[in-house]
Amino acid sequence: MAVRATNSNFFASLPANIATYIRKNIRKIIAPIIALVVVLILWQIGSSVFKDTLPGPIQVVQDTWDLIINPFWSDGNDKGLGWQTWASLQRVAIGYSLAAVVGILAGVLIGAIPVLYEAFDPMFQVLRTVPPLAWLPIALAIFKNSGPAGLFIIFITAIWPIVYNTAVGVQQMPQDYKNVAKVLRLSSQEYFFKILLPSIVPYMFTGLKLGIGLAWLAIVAAEMLRGDTGIGFFIWNSYNSGNISEVILALVYIGIVGFLLDKLVGAIANLVSSDK
């Protein structure tokens, strides 16, 4: 009975809580809506000037309505935008996870040994500026297959900010922490989990947030050139079919998914930081 009463009170107070939240954050809610409306109006006006090449928002919705209301339809090899996005996310999950594990371990090692950091820092600064698509010929030459090549591009693109930021975090760890570890005579395992890892969490997750954004950009770019599934392939296929409205809808998907991935890594970072 107590549980039912608690649930009843929660749902009864829910409208009031929502109203309170809206009142306190009215500007944060209204400002993005107004900005979106302005952009849509400008886009609609611009589409009237480039009516033969750029569809307006109204036409995009009309042309892609079936994809909007049913993104997970499937007809043999022909799949909806939802399934294409899911295929890209699976590739990103594999490549990014590998980059995270290898990048954190390598970053800790390089940061802990000054001579390694001095040796590899110039390499990091050069390789992190290489565009994802520049790795595609090398990936295809190594793996001879677009599937592993795509995973390699995700890995090699995402790993640099993870390694670099983790290494910087290790170097920035206060000397007092190291002294405490020596006084307490902590083992290597205890030192890593109780001293080193908690101190580098902010740096490490900065690299992970940058890495997930680069990984998402990399897979979309790679799929546009090589692949038979994925949101990048969907964009290229739609362009070749002359359906620019589908291209624009896919761009919206890419932006939303990228935003959500960034927020997911940020939420995990906050959760880990609060548990320290």
TAMO-V992658 format. One line per field, one symbol per residue. phi: phi as a letter, one per 30 degrees, with the letter a starting at -180 (. if undefined). Layout:
phi->???
//
This chain:
phi->.ddddddddddddeedddddddddbeddddeddddddddddddddddddcddbcdddddddddceddddbdcdbbiddbdddddddddddddedddddddddddddddddddcedddddceededdddcddeddddedddddciadddddddddeddddddddddddddddddeddddddddddhddedddddccddddcedddddddddddddddddddddddcbkbbjdddddddddddicdddddddddeedddddddddddddddddddddd
//
